[in-house]
Amino acid sequence: HQSPDADDFLVQHFDKLCGLRVKEAEDKMPVEKGSIYFAPANYHLLIEHDKRFALSTAEKVQFSRPSIDVLFETAADVYHEHLAGLILTGASSDGTKGVEAIRNYSGFTIAQSPETAEVDTMPRSAIAAGVDAIVDLENIAPFINRMMSKGFM
């Protein structure tokens, strides 16, 4: 997610760098395979059962809006074992309940190695809850690419 004061630089920057399409999610936009989405500032991002995004201004979760817990929990409810969740650097335990939801549906969970995180609170919390893999920051992209080549994602 981005700061409320940010423009669309990050979305455009990642779109130029990545082999996949990168864009900011919009309410009722269909989730498309082969796309990467940024959550809009100040909105929780949810996945609805018809595989469309929903935006919400509900209360903050773990001091965050958007909350990765909200996204992961709703995505796990839709995608079940076909979902992978990745927790990166961050300063709260947001994401831990989402990781648990993904694992409860037999999805795959990854945490950035705390040693390579700028702020290690989020990955440490997720690891304590139980993740399938802990990966150094520089190895996350190759790890995900290997998962994709094996047909997981």
MDTraj code that builds the backbone (N, CA, C; nanometers):
import mdtraj as md
import numpy as np

residues = "HIS GLN SER PRO ASP ALA ASP ASP PHE LEU VAL GLN HIS PHE ASP LYS LEU CYS GLY LEU ARG VAL LYS GLU ALA GLU ASP LYS MET PRO VAL GLU LYS GLY SER ILE TYR PHE ALA PRO ALA ASN TYR HIS LEU LEU ILE GLU HIS ASP LYS ARG PHE ALA LEU SER THR ALA GLU LYS VAL GLN PHE SER ARG PRO SER ILE ASP VAL LEU PHE GLU THR ALA ALA ASP VAL TYR HIS GLU HIS LEU ALA GLY LEU ILE LEU THR GLY ALA SER SER ASP GLY THR LYS GLY VAL GLU ALA ILE ARG ASN TYR SER GLY PHE THR ILE ALA GLN SER PRO GLU THR ALA GLU VAL ASP THR MET PRO ARG SER ALA ILE ALA ALA GLY VAL ASP ALA ILE VAL ASP LEU GLU ASN ILE ALA PRO PHE ILE ASN ARG MET MET SER LYS GLY PHE MET".split()
xyz = np.array([
    [0.0835, -0.1181, 0.0000],
    [0.0000, 0.0000, 0.0000],
    [0.0870, 0.1231, 0.0000],
    [0.0260, 0.2334, -0.0273],
    [0.1001, 0.3571, -0.0423],
    [0.0519, 0.4636, 0.0557],
    [0.1330, 0.5646, 0.0719],
    [0.0971, 0.6794, 0.1545],
    [-0.0180, 0.7553, 0.0894],
    [-0.1078, 0.8133, 0.1699],
    [-0.2172, 0.8942, 0.1130],
    [-0.1660, 1.0126, 0.0311],
    [-0.0422, 1.0550, 0.0573],
    [0.0154, 1.1692, -0.0140],
    [0.0862, 1.1296, -0.1434],
    [0.0960, 1.0001, -0.1692],
    [0.1714, 0.9527, -0.2858],
    [0.0914, 0.9707, -0.4150],
    [0.1651, 0.9932, -0.5230],
    [0.1018, 0.9924, -0.6545],
    [0.1110, 0.8493, -0.7087],
    [0.0970, 0.8304, -0.8366],
    [0.0995, 0.6946, -0.8920],
    [0.2385, 0.6522, -0.9397],
    [0.3437, 0.7178, -0.8884],
    [0.4797, 0.6864, -0.9312],
    [0.5136, 0.5389, -0.9102],
    [0.4869, 0.4853, -0.7908],
    [0.5242, 0.3457, -0.7634],
    [0.4541, 0.2485, -0.8569],
    [0.3266, 0.2705, -0.8804],
    [0.2520, 0.1826, -0.9707],
    [0.3156, 0.1874, -1.1095],
    [0.3411, 0.3061, -1.1604],
    [0.4018, 0.3204, -1.2933],
    [0.5423, 0.2622, -1.2958],
    [0.6190, 0.2871, -1.1897],
    [0.7564, 0.2377, -1.1820],
    [0.7593, 0.0849, -1.1851],
    [0.6776, 0.0200, -1.1014],
    [0.6726, -0.1257, -1.0988],
    [0.6169, -0.1815, -1.2294],
    [0.5235, -0.1109, -1.2899],
    [0.4679, -0.1571, -1.4172],
    [0.5770, -0.1625, -1.5252],
    [0.6685, -0.0671, -1.5220],
    [0.7781, -0.0658, -1.6193],
    [0.8814, -0.1744, -1.5903],
    [0.9023, -0.2062, -1.4610],
    [1.0050, -0.3028, -1.4218],
    [0.9604, -0.4481, -1.4321],
    [0.8330, -0.4728, -1.4117],
    [0.7835, -0.6099, -1.4013],
    [0.7382, -0.6646, -1.5357],
    [0.7440, -0.7953, -1.5461],
    [0.6915, -0.8616, -1.6647],
    [0.5404, -0.8759, -1.6593],
    [0.4817, -0.8455, -1.5445],
    [0.3368, -0.8523, -1.5272],
    [0.2796, -0.7110, -1.5240],
    [0.1509, -0.7011, -1.5512],
    [0.0844, -0.5711, -1.5482],
    [0.0658, -0.5277, -1.4028],
    [0.0985, -0.4018, -1.3718],
    [0.0868, -0.3475, -1.2370],
    [-0.0095, -0.2308, -1.2411],
    [-0.1070, -0.2315, -1.1473],
    [-0.2031, -0.1222, -1.1417],
    [-0.2599, -0.1099, -1.0014],
    [-0.3253, 0.0013, -0.9764],
    [-0.3935, 0.0205, -0.8494],
    [-0.5315, -0.0419, -0.8592],
    [-0.5690, -0.1195, -0.7577],
    [-0.6998, -0.1851, -0.7573],
    [-0.8106, -0.0811, -0.7442],
    [-0.9227, -0.1084, -0.8097],
    [-1.0409, -0.0233, -0.8022],
    [-1.1593, -0.1074, -0.7578],
    [-1.2569, -0.0427, -0.6962],
    [-1.3761, -0.1118, -0.6490],
    [-1.4471, -0.1803, -0.7650],
    [-1.4812, -0.3054, -0.7464],
    [-1.5536, -0.3909, -0.8418],
    [-1.4707, -0.4313, -0.9636],
    [-1.3417, -0.3982, -0.9650],
    [-1.2517, -0.4400, -1.0731],
    [-1.2295, -0.5907, -1.0622],
    [-1.2392, -0.6644, -1.1726],
    [-1.2112, -0.8086, -1.1655],
    [-1.0632, -0.8346, -1.1393],
    [-1.0356, -0.9361, -1.0606],
    [-0.8982, -0.9790, -1.0366],
    [-0.8541, -1.0542, -1.1615],
    [-0.7449, -1.0102, -1.2222],
    [-0.6981, -1.0707, -1.3460],
    [-0.5680, -1.1460, -1.3236],
    [-0.5618, -1.2654, -1.3756],
    [-0.4398, -1.3451, -1.3704],
    [-0.3284, -1.2684, -1.4414],
    [-0.2090, -1.2749, -1.3860],
    [-0.0955, -1.2094, -1.4484],
    [-0.0868, -1.0610, -1.4188],
    [-0.1569, -1.0150, -1.3166],
    [-0.1532, -0.8731, -1.2781],
    [-0.1126, -0.8605, -1.1323],
    [-0.0500, -0.7498, -1.1026],
    [-0.0104, -0.7139, -0.9663],
    [-0.0876, -0.5885, -0.9302],
    [-0.1426, -0.5862, -0.8093],
    [-0.2275, -0.4742, -0.7684],
    [-0.1727, -0.4063, -0.6434],
    [-0.1770, -0.2751, -0.6437],
    [-0.1502, -0.1959, -0.5247],
    [-0.2843, -0.1629, -0.4613],
    [-0.2887, -0.1661, -0.3295],
    [-0.4085, -0.1222, -0.2577],
    [-0.4097, 0.0302, -0.2546],
    [-0.5234, 0.0928, -0.2836],
    [-0.5307, 0.2380, -0.2753],
    [-0.5115, 0.2855, -0.1308],
    [-0.4543, 0.4010, -0.1145],
    [-0.4335, 0.4580, 0.0189],
    [-0.5668, 0.4733, 0.0912],
    [-0.5654, 0.4407, 0.2194],
    [-0.6803, 0.4578, 0.3095],
    [-0.8005, 0.3688, 0.2796],
    [-0.7826, 0.2626, 0.2041],
    [-0.8914, 0.1674, 0.1778],
    [-0.8439, 0.0264, 0.2087],
    [-0.9284, -0.0496, 0.2785],
    [-0.9044, -0.1929, 0.2873],
    [-0.9371, -0.2507, 0.1502],
    [-0.8574, -0.3470, 0.1089],
    [-0.8781, -0.4148, -0.0181],
    [-0.9265, -0.5559, 0.0122],
    [-1.0424, -0.5917, -0.0408],
    [-1.1023, -0.7227, -0.0177],
    [-1.1238, -0.7927, -0.1509],
    [-1.1340, -0.9250, -0.1461],
    [-1.1691, -1.0041, -0.2637],
    [-1.3086, -1.0601, -0.2393],
    [-1.3992, -1.0346, -0.3320],
    [-1.5354, -1.0859, -0.3201],
    [-1.5450, -1.2230, -0.3870],
    [-1.6507, -1.2968, -0.3576],
    [-1.6651, -1.4331, -0.4099],
    [-1.6731, -1.4399, -0.5620],
    [-1.7121, -1.3289, -0.6268],
    [-1.7132, -1.3273, -0.7730],
    [-1.5769, -1.2867, -0.8309],
    [-1.4750, -1.2888, -0.7445],
    [-1.3357, -1.2592, -0.7812],
    [-1.3201, -1.1170, -0.8347],
    [-1.3850, -1.0255, -0.7648],
    [-1.3697, -0.8821, -0.7896],
    [-1.3193, -0.8181, -0.6616],
    [-1.2505, -0.7053, -0.6783],
    [-1.2054, -0.6298, -0.5626],
    [-1.3211, -0.5519, -0.5023],
    [-1.3127, -0.5310, -0.3737],
    [-1.4024, -0.4399, -0.3034],
    [-1.3137, -0.3496, -0.2184],
    [-1.3483, -0.2236, -0.2119],
    [-1.2758, -0.1278, -0.1285],
    [-1.3633, -0.0922, -0.0093],
    [-1.3006, -0.0769, 0.1061],
    [-1.3749, -0.0469, 0.2275],
    [-1.3006, 0.0569, 0.3104],
    [-1.3769, 0.1447, 0.3737],
    [-1.3198, 0.2423, 0.4661],
    [-1.3515, 0.2033, 0.6109],
    [-1.3760, 0.0748, 0.6345],
    [-1.4011, 0.0264, 0.7704],
    [-1.2826, 0.0613, 0.8609],
    [-1.3034, 0.0454, 0.9896],
    [-1.2001, 0.0780, 1.0879],
    [-1.0660, 0.0134, 1.0544],
    [-0.9591, 0.0772, 1.1003],
    [-0.8257, 0.0224, 1.0812],
    [-0.8133, -0.1107, 1.1546],
    [-0.7314, -0.1992, 1.0994],
    [-0.7013, -0.3285, 1.1597],
    [-0.5520, -0.3291, 1.1885],
    [-0.5151, -0.3579, 1.3132],
    [-0.3738, -0.3524, 1.3526],
    [-0.3126, -0.2166, 1.3142],
    [-0.3893, -0.1112, 1.3346],
    [-0.3469, 0.0263, 1.3083],
    [-0.3264, 0.0557, 1.1600],
    [-0.3793, -0.0301, 1.0739],
    [-0.3550, -0.0150, 0.9303],
    [-0.4847, -0.0129, 0.8493],
    [-0.4859, 0.0717, 0.7504],
    [-0.5870, 0.0690, 0.6441],
    [-0.5162, 0.1218, 0.5204],
    [-0.4861, 0.0346, 0.4296],
    [-0.5326, -0.1036, 0.4147],
    [-0.4598, -0.1989, 0.5092],
    [-0.5288, -0.3069, 0.5405],
    [-0.4746, -0.4124, 0.6252],
    [-0.4535, -0.5370, 0.5400],
    [-0.3356, -0.5955, 0.5529],
    [-0.3088, -0.7188, 0.4797],
    [-0.3911, -0.8341, 0.5364],
    [-0.4253, -0.8272, 0.6668],
    [-0.5128, -0.9304, 0.7231],
    [-0.6460, -0.9352, 0.6489],
    [-0.7051, -0.8199, 0.6259],
    [-0.8345, -0.8127, 0.5569],
    [-0.8230, -0.8725, 0.4171],
    [-0.7199, -0.8341, 0.3436],
    [-0.7015, -0.8869, 0.2086],
    [-0.6789, -1.0382, 0.2111],
    [-0.5858, -1.0844, 0.2937],
    [-0.5539, -1.2272, 0.2970],
    [-0.6727, -1.3107, 0.3416],
    [-0.7469, -1.2653, 0.4435],
    [-0.8607, -1.3434, 0.4917],
    [-0.9687, -1.3559, 0.3849],
    [-0.9982, -1.2469, 0.3150],
    [-1.1021, -1.2544, 0.2118],
    [-1.0522, -1.3320, 0.0904],
    [-0.9260, -1.3182, 0.0551],
    [-0.8701, -1.3935, -0.0578],
    [-0.8665, -1.5428, -0.0269],
    [-0.8309, -1.5789, 0.0964],
    [-0.8275, -1.7206, 0.1349],
    [-0.9663, -1.7823, 0.1251],
    [-1.0677, -1.7048, 0.1610],
    [-1.2053, -1.7540, 0.1553],
    [-1.2506, -1.7792, 0.0109],
    [-1.1888, -1.7119, -0.0838],
    [-1.2250, -1.7266, -0.2256],
    [-1.1351, -1.8293, -0.2957],
    [-1.0052, -1.8193, -0.2753],
    [-0.9103, -1.8988, -0.3533],
    [-0.8636, -2.0277, -0.2851],
    [-0.8883, -2.0436, -0.1566],
    [-0.8542, -2.1636, -0.0812],
    [-0.7082, -2.2035, -0.1032],
    [-0.6842, -2.3274, -0.1472],
    [-0.5477, -2.3786, -0.1614],
    [-0.4740, -2.3205, -0.2823],
    [-0.5391, -2.2406, -0.3620],
    [-0.4762, -2.1809, -0.4803],
    [-0.4212, -2.0417, -0.4520],
    [-0.4003, -2.0102, -0.3250],
    [-0.3539, -1.8769, -0.2849],
    [-0.2181, -1.8852, -0.2186],
    [-0.1316, -1.7922, -0.2532],
    [-0.0039, -1.7747, -0.1835],
    [-0.0031, -1.6345, -0.1247],
    [0.0451, -1.6229, -0.0033],
    [0.0555, -1.4933, 0.0625],
    [0.1984, -1.4674, 0.1046],
    [0.2429, -1.3444, 0.0875],
    [0.3803, -1.3041, 0.1174],
    [0.3782, -1.1871, 0.2151],
    [0.4498, -1.2011, 0.3258],
    [0.4627, -1.0937, 0.4247],
    [0.6025, -1.0352, 0.4128],
    [0.6067, -0.9040, 0.3892],
    [0.7331, -0.8314, 0.3791],
    [0.7524, -0.7434, 0.5024],
    [0.8511, -0.6597, 0.4980],
    [0.8856, -0.5694, 0.6072],
    [0.7650, -0.4894, 0.6556],
    [0.7599, -0.4631, 0.7848],
    [0.6516, -0.3826, 0.8402],
    [0.6593, -0.3758, 0.9905],
    [0.5914, -0.2752, 1.0470],
    [0.6073, -0.2426, 1.1889],
    [0.4902, -0.2838, 1.2768],
    [0.4070, -0.3780, 1.2326],
    [0.2991, -0.4252, 1.3193],
    [0.2835, -0.5753, 1.2993],
    [0.1833, -0.6319, 1.3632],
    [0.1578, -0.7750, 1.3425],
    [0.0523, -0.7966, 1.2349],
    [0.0171, -0.6898, 1.1608],
    [-0.0769, -0.7040, 1.0503],
    [-0.0229, -0.8103, 0.9540],
    [-0.1098, -0.8973, 0.9114],
    [-0.0717, -1.0054, 0.8217],
    [-0.0702, -1.1406, 0.8894],
    [-0.0538, -1.1426, 1.0206],
    [-0.0457, -1.2694, 1.0925],
    [-0.1763, -1.3470, 1.0846],
    [-0.2893, -1.2822, 1.1108],
    [-0.4184, -1.3506, 1.1008],
    [-0.4462, -1.3918, 0.9568],
    [-0.4024, -1.3112, 0.8610],
    [-0.4194, -1.3459, 0.7207],
    [-0.3395, -1.4683, 0.6817],
    [-0.2166, -1.4782, 0.7314],
    [-0.1331, -1.5957, 0.7069],
    [-0.2021, -1.7198, 0.7644],
    [-0.2572, -1.7067, 0.8836],
    [-0.3277, -1.8196, 0.9452],
    [-0.4481, -1.8609, 0.8599],
    [-0.5209, -1.7633, 0.8060],
    [-0.6365, -1.7950, 0.7204],
    [-0.5920, -1.8682, 0.5944],
    [-0.4852, -1.8229, 0.5323],
    [-0.4348, -1.8885, 0.4116],
    [-0.3941, -2.0318, 0.4431],
    [-0.3245, -2.0514, 0.5529],
    [-0.2819, -2.1871, 0.5911],
    [-0.4014, -2.2747, 0.6245],
    [-0.5058, -2.2181, 0.6860],
    [-0.6259, -2.2963, 0.7179],
    [-0.6945, -2.3493, 0.5930],
    [-0.6764, -2.2803, 0.4800],
    [-0.7324, -2.3249, 0.3527],
    [-0.6286, -2.3998, 0.2688],
    [-0.5163, -2.4348, 0.3297],
    [-0.4083, -2.5096, 0.2631],
    [-0.3390, -2.4302, 0.1535],
    [-0.3429, -2.2984, 0.1637],
    [-0.2660, -2.2139, 0.0733],
    [-0.1196, -2.2134, 0.1156],
    [-0.0385, -2.1355, 0.0470],
    [0.1055, -2.1323, 0.0712],
    [0.1443, -1.9956, 0.1259],
    [0.2266, -1.9939, 0.2311],
    [0.2648, -1.8673, 0.2939],
    [0.4158, -1.8506, 0.2964],
    [0.4573, -1.7272, 0.2737],
    [0.5988, -1.6924, 0.2680],
    [0.6196, -1.5687, 0.3542],
    [0.7296, -1.5664, 0.4271],
    [0.7686, -1.4455, 0.5000],
    [0.9094, -1.4064, 0.4576],
    [0.9284, -1.2770, 0.4457],
    [1.0624, -1.2262, 0.4218],
    [1.1475, -1.2594, 0.5441],
    [1.2700, -1.2992, 0.5219],
    [1.3620, -1.3241, 0.6315],
    [1.3757, -1.1968, 0.7145],
    [1.3530, -1.2046, 0.8463],
    [1.3633, -1.0842, 0.9297],
    [1.4990, -1.0147, 0.9185],
    [1.6037, -1.0923, 0.8923],
    [1.7374, -1.0333, 0.8804],
    [1.7502, -0.9420, 0.7593],
    [1.6648, -0.9600, 0.6592],
    [1.6719, -0.8757, 0.5392],
    [1.5604, -0.7717, 0.5353],
    [1.4783, -0.7652, 0.6416],
    [1.3677, -0.6695, 0.6467],
    [1.4139, -0.5373, 0.7069],
    [1.3655, -0.4288, 0.6513],
    [1.3974, -0.2970, 0.7082],
    [1.3364, -0.2857, 0.8479],
    [1.2119, -0.3328, 0.8622],
    [1.1444, -0.3412, 0.9918],
    [1.0945, -0.4852, 1.0033],
    [1.1405, -0.5578, 1.1031],
    [1.1170, -0.7023, 1.1056],
    [0.9935, -0.7483, 1.1835],
    [0.9118, -0.6576, 1.2346],
    [0.7985, -0.6965, 1.3188],
    [0.6971, -0.7828, 1.2446],
    [0.6557, -0.7412, 1.1246],
    [0.5561, -0.8186, 1.0498],
    [0.6076, -0.9573, 1.0116],
    [0.7259, -0.9688, 0.9519],
    [0.7700, -1.1043, 0.9184],
    [0.7906, -1.1920, 1.0420],
    [0.8422, -1.1363, 1.1504],
    [0.8616, -1.2171, 1.2723],
    [0.7288, -1.2671, 1.3275],
    [0.6276, -1.1817, 1.3249],
    [0.4957, -1.2214, 1.3741],
    [0.4371, -1.3329, 1.2877],
    [0.4497, -1.3183, 1.1561],
    [0.3987, -1.4213, 1.0646],
    [0.4738, -1.5526, 1.0845],
    [0.6046, -1.5447, 1.1006],
    [0.6860, -1.6655, 1.1206],
    [0.6445, -1.7356, 1.2501],
    [0.6201, -1.6585, 1.3548],
    [0.5772, -1.7179, 1.4824],
    [0.4434, -1.7902, 1.4674],
    [0.3567, -1.7393, 1.3787],
    [0.2267, -1.8040, 1.3543],
    [0.2418, -1.9277, 1.2672],
    [0.3506, -1.9345, 1.1906],
    [0.3760, -2.0488, 1.1039],
    [0.3614, -2.0140, 0.9572],
    [0.4704, -2.0204, 0.8847],
    [0.4696, -1.9991, 0.7400],
    [0.5360, -2.1183, 0.6727],
    [0.5121, -2.1328, 0.5445],
    [0.5696, -2.2445, 0.4694],
    [0.7137, -2.2195, 0.4273],
    [0.7507, -2.0925, 0.4102],
    [0.8868, -2.0607, 0.3662],
    [0.9285, -1.9254, 0.4208],
    [1.0561, -1.9148, 0.4548],
    [1.1187, -1.7892, 0.4953],
    [1.2276, -1.7635, 0.3926],
    [1.2200, -1.6473, 0.3259],
    [1.3077, -1.6226, 0.2120],
    [1.3716, -1.4845, 0.2253],
    [1.5030, -1.4774, 0.1997],
    [1.5718, -1.3482, 0.1985],
    [1.5143, -1.2598, 0.0891],
    [1.5148, -1.1306, 0.1127],
    [1.4546, -1.0357, 0.0190],
    [1.5037, -1.0560, -0.1244],
    [1.6331, -1.0714, -0.1431],
    [1.6878, -1.0824, -0.2783],
    [1.6483, -1.2132, -0.3478],
    [1.6000, -1.3099, -0.2727],
    [1.5613, -1.4387, -0.3309],
    [1.4105, -1.4566, -0.3480],
    [1.3312, -1.3557, -0.3084],
    [1.1856, -1.3704, -0.3158],
    [1.1381, -1.3822, -0.4607],
    [1.1827, -1.2954, -0.5486],
    [1.1381, -1.3017, -0.6890],
    [1.1754, -1.4361, -0.7527],
    [1.3011, -1.4824, -0.7407],
    [1.3321, -1.6147, -0.7983],
    [1.2494, -1.7269, -0.7346],
    [1.2233, -1.7185, -0.6043],
    [1.1427, -1.8194, -0.5361],
    [1.0020, -1.8236, -0.5951],
    [0.9401, -1.7070, -0.6108],
    [0.8048, -1.7006, -0.6671],
    [0.8052, -1.7485, -0.8120],
    [0.9073, -1.7112, -0.8879],
    [0.9164, -1.7579, -1.0263],
    [0.9253, -1.9102, -1.0335],
    [1.0001, -1.9717, -0.9418],
    [1.0083, -2.1181, -0.9382],
    [0.8717, -2.1780, -0.9058],
    [0.7999, -2.1158, -0.8106],
    [0.6662, -2.1647, -0.7770],
    [0.5744, -2.1565, -0.8985],
    [0.5837, -2.0470, -0.9727],
    [0.4994, -2.0288, -1.0904],
    [0.5350, -2.1309, -1.1984],
    [0.6637, -2.1572, -1.2166],
    [0.7050, -2.2523, -1.3198],
    [0.6600, -2.3941, -1.2867],
    [0.6380, -2.4222, -1.1584],
    [0.5874, -2.5537, -1.1180],
    [0.4361, -2.5583, -1.1163],
    [0.3731, -2.4489, -1.1599],
    [0.2288, -2.4468, -1.1727],
    [0.1514, -2.4114, -1.0476],
    [0.2208, -2.3661, -0.9421],
    [0.1479, -2.3326, -0.8200],
    [0.0604, -2.2089, -0.8388],
    [0.1141, -2.1076, -0.9015],
    [0.0419, -1.9808, -0.9116],
    [-0.0011, -1.9546, -1.0533],
])
top = md.Topology()
chain = top.add_chain()
for i, resn in enumerate(residues, 1):
    res = top.add_residue(resn, chain, resSeq=i)
    for name in ("N", "CA", "C"):
        top.add_atom(name, md.element.get_by_symbol(name[0]), res)
traj = md.Trajectory(xyz[None], top)
